[in-house]
Amino acid sequence: MSYLNKKRNQLIIGLFILLFGTILIGNMISFEWINSITNFSKGVSRFIELYLPPDLTNLNAMIAQMGITILLAAAGSCVGMILGLLSAIAISKKTGKNKILKGVIRFIASLTRNIPEGVWAIILLISFWFGEFLAFLVLSIISYGFLTRVYADAIDETNSACIEALEATGASYWQIIFCAVIPEVMPSLISWGLYSTENNIRSSTIIGMLTGSGIGYLISNYKHFREFTSLFTAIILVVLVILVFDQTSSYIRRRIME
């Protein structure tokens, strides 16, 4: 059997398994395949009827709230970068010294990273109520958990020779950190910080719906009052901002890592 025939057969088998698994899981949850297929065109017609054409009447208010959303995302990332870097230094194999401190910080970082942002918003809502500060706090928490992990991995990959050379000259712990570790990992710190901001802009829309802040607050109001054309306009604005920031941050990250 030729190489191409072998790959084609593997692809066919893989697609068959995927199709079979999808149908099986759908039947397990009582998903109505035939009803969904036959009524799909009605769903599309209903979507067009409700959401089109987009309403641009409140565009200025949407742009203003989108600006707040971006600022909250960036501020959360900045706090996450600072606290994440300090925590990463404490837990890294190259720079961590205290085993108890390592364990505590790893646990906190893992906890903040693995609880979804929506759950954090609900948990903290009781204490901090609605508003921009709650959104900022949630974004800072999820940024901290994510950045602590990736920053620690970046520090683990630093060149040990520079650290050992400074240790041989009698340099202090913090001199080694600021003269050897941070300069080497700085491109990664900036790159991951931008990626965190990009993720925060995505997450802040949902967080805003829960905390009453930014563009998410407007989307929640439009949904509540059934202003679907304005809702669709706000969603388009969010998508455009995310696409622009995604392309911009990707370009910056590529230039930094070159």
C-alpha positions in Angstrom: 0.0 0.0 0.0 1.4 3.4 -1.0 1.9 6.2 1.5 -0.9 8.3 0.0 -3.4 5.5 0.1 -2.5 4.7 3.7 -3.0 8.4 4.7 -6.3 8.5 2.8 -7.6 5.4 4.5 -6.5 6.8 7.9 -8.4 10.0 7.1 -11.5 8.1 6.1 -11.4 6.0 9.2 -10.9 9.1 11.4 -13.8 10.9 9.8 -16.0 7.8 10.3 -15.1 7.5 13.9 -15.7 11.3 14.4 -19.1 11.0 12.7 -20.1 7.9 14.6 -19.1 9.5 17.9 -21.0 12.7 17.2 -24.2 10.8 16.3 -23.8 8.5 19.4 -23.3 11.4 21.8 -26.2 13.3 20.2 -28.5 10.3 20.7 -27.3 10.0 24.4 -28.4 13.6 25.1 -31.6 13.2 23.0 -30.5 15.6 20.3 -33.1 15.8 17.6 -31.0 15.7 14.4 -33.8 15.6 11.9 -35.7 18.4 13.6 -32.5 20.6 13.7 -31.8 20.0 10.0 -35.3 20.6 8.8 -35.8 23.8 10.9 -32.3 25.2 10.2 -33.6 27.5 7.4 -36.3 28.8 9.7 -33.6 29.6 12.3 -31.7 31.6 9.7 -34.8 33.5 8.6 -35.5 34.3 12.3 -32.0 35.5 12.8 -32.2 37.8 9.8 -35.5 39.1 10.9 -34.4 39.9 14.5 -30.8 41.1 14.0 -30.6 42.8 10.6 -30.0 45.5 9.7 -27.7 46.6 12.5 -28.8 49.7 14.4 -26.1 52.4 14.5 -28.1 54.9 16.6 -26.2 54.2 19.8 -22.8 53.6 18.2 -21.1 56.4 20.1 -22.2 54.9 23.4 -21.0 51.5 22.3 -17.6 52.9 21.3 -17.2 54.6 24.7 -18.1 51.4 26.6 -15.8 49.4 24.3 -13.0 51.8 25.3 -13.7 51.1 29.0 -13.6 47.4 28.2 -10.2 47.7 26.6 -8.8 49.8 29.5 -10.1 47.2 32.0 -8.5 44.4 29.9 -5.2 46.2 29.7 -5.2 47.2 33.4 -6.0 43.6 34.4 -3.1 42.3 32.3 -0.7 44.9 33.8 -1.5 43.8 37.3 -1.2 40.1 36.2 2.2 40.8 34.6 3.6 42.4 37.8 2.3 39.9 40.3 2.8 37.0 37.8 6.5 37.9 37.3 7.1 38.1 41.1 5.4 34.8 41.6 7.2 33.1 38.7 10.5 34.2 40.1 9.5 32.5 43.4 8.4 29.2 41.9 10.9 28.8 39.0 13.4 26.0 39.2 16.2 28.5 38.4 15.3 31.2 40.9 12.9 29.8 43.5 14.6 29.2 46.9 11.9 28.6 49.4 10.0 25.2 49.0 7.1 26.2 51.2 6.6 29.5 49.4 6.8 27.6 46.0 4.0 25.3 47.1 1.8 28.1 48.3 2.2 30.2 45.2 1.8 27.2 42.9 -1.5 26.4 44.6 -2.8 30.0 44.4 -1.8 30.3 40.8 -3.3 27.0 39.9 -6.5 27.9 41.7 -6.9 31.3 40.0 -6.0 29.8 36.6 -8.4 26.8 36.7 -11.6 28.6 37.9 -13.4 30.2 34.9 -13.7 34.0 34.9 -17.5 33.8 35.0 -17.3 31.8 38.2 -14.9 34.3 39.7 -17.3 37.1 38.8 -20.2 35.3 40.5 -18.1 34.6 43.6 -16.8 38.1 44.1 -20.1 39.8 43.2 -21.4 39.2 46.7 -18.4 41.1 48.2 -17.8 43.8 45.6 -21.1 44.2 43.9 -21.5 45.4 40.3 -19.1 47.8 38.5 -15.8 48.3 36.8 -13.7 47.5 39.9 -15.2 44.0 40.0 -14.5 43.5 36.3 -10.9 44.7 36.8 -10.4 42.4 39.8 -11.7 39.4 37.9 -9.4 40.1 34.9 -6.4 40.7 37.2 -7.0 37.3 38.9 -7.3 35.3 35.7 -4.3 37.2 34.2 -2.2 36.4 37.3 -2.9 32.7 37.1 -2.1 32.4 33.4 1.0 34.6 33.4 2.5 33.1 36.5 2.5 29.7 34.7 4.0 30.9 31.4 6.5 33.3 33.1 7.8 30.5 35.3 8.2 28.3 32.2 10.1 31.1 30.4 12.4 31.6 33.4 13.0 27.8 33.6 14.3 28.0 30.0 16.9 30.7 30.7 20.6 30.1 30.2 22.1 28.8 33.4 25.6 29.9 32.4 24.7 33.6 32.9 23.3 32.9 36.4 26.3 30.8 37.4 28.7 33.4 36.1 27.1 36.1 38.2 27.0 33.8 41.2 30.8 33.2 40.8 31.4 37.0 41.0 29.5 37.2 44.2 26.4 38.9 42.9 23.4 39.0 45.2 20.1 37.2 44.4 18.3 40.3 43.2 21.3 41.4 41.1 21.2 38.0 39.3 17.4 38.5 38.8 17.7 42.0 37.3 21.0 41.5 35.4 20.6 38.0 34.0 17.1 36.6 34.3 14.8 39.5 33.4 16.8 40.8 30.4 16.8 37.3 28.9 13.1 36.6 29.4 11.9 40.2 28.6 10.7 39.4 25.0 8.7 36.5 26.4 7.3 38.7 29.2 6.1 41.3 26.7 4.8 38.7 24.3 2.8 36.8 26.8 1.5 40.1 28.4 0.1 41.1 25.0 -1.5 37.7 24.6 -3.0 38.0 28.1 -4.5 41.4 27.1 -5.9 39.9 23.9 -7.6 37.1 26.0 -8.9 39.7 28.5 -10.6 41.7 25.8 -12.5 38.5 24.8 -13.3 37.6 28.3 -14.2 41.1 29.4 -17.4 41.0 27.3 -18.8 38.1 29.2 -17.4 39.5 32.5 -19.1 42.8 31.7 -22.4 41.2 31.3 -22.0 39.7 34.8 -20.5 42.7 36.5 -22.3 45.5 34.8 -19.3 47.1 33.1 -18.1 48.0 29.6 -19.6 46.8 26.4 -20.9 43.6 28.1 -23.2 45.8 30.2 -24.7 47.3 27.0 -25.1 43.9 25.4 -26.9 42.6 28.5 -29.2 45.6 28.5 -30.0 45.2 24.7 -30.8 41.5 25.3 -33.0 42.3 28.3 -35.0 45.0 26.4 -35.0 42.9 23.2 -33.2 45.5 21.2 -31.7 42.9 18.9 -30.5 45.1 16.1 -28.4 47.2 18.6 -27.2 44.0 20.2 -25.9 42.8 16.9 -24.1 46.1 16.3 -22.4 45.8 19.7 -21.3 42.2 18.9 -19.9 43.3 15.5 -18.0 46.1 17.3 -16.5 43.6 19.8 -15.5 41.2 17.0 -13.8 44.0 15.0 -11.9 45.2 18.0 -10.7 41.7 18.8 -9.6 41.1 15.2 -7.7 44.4 15.1 -6.0 43.8 18.4 -5.3 40.1 17.5 -3.5 41.2 14.3 -1.6 44.0 16.0 -0.5 42.0 19.0 0.6 39.1 16.7 2.7 41.5 14.6 4.3 43.0 17.7 5.0 39.5 19.2 6.6 38.4 15.9 8.9 41.5 15.9 9.8 41.0 19.5 10.7 37.4 19.1 12.8 37.9 16.0 
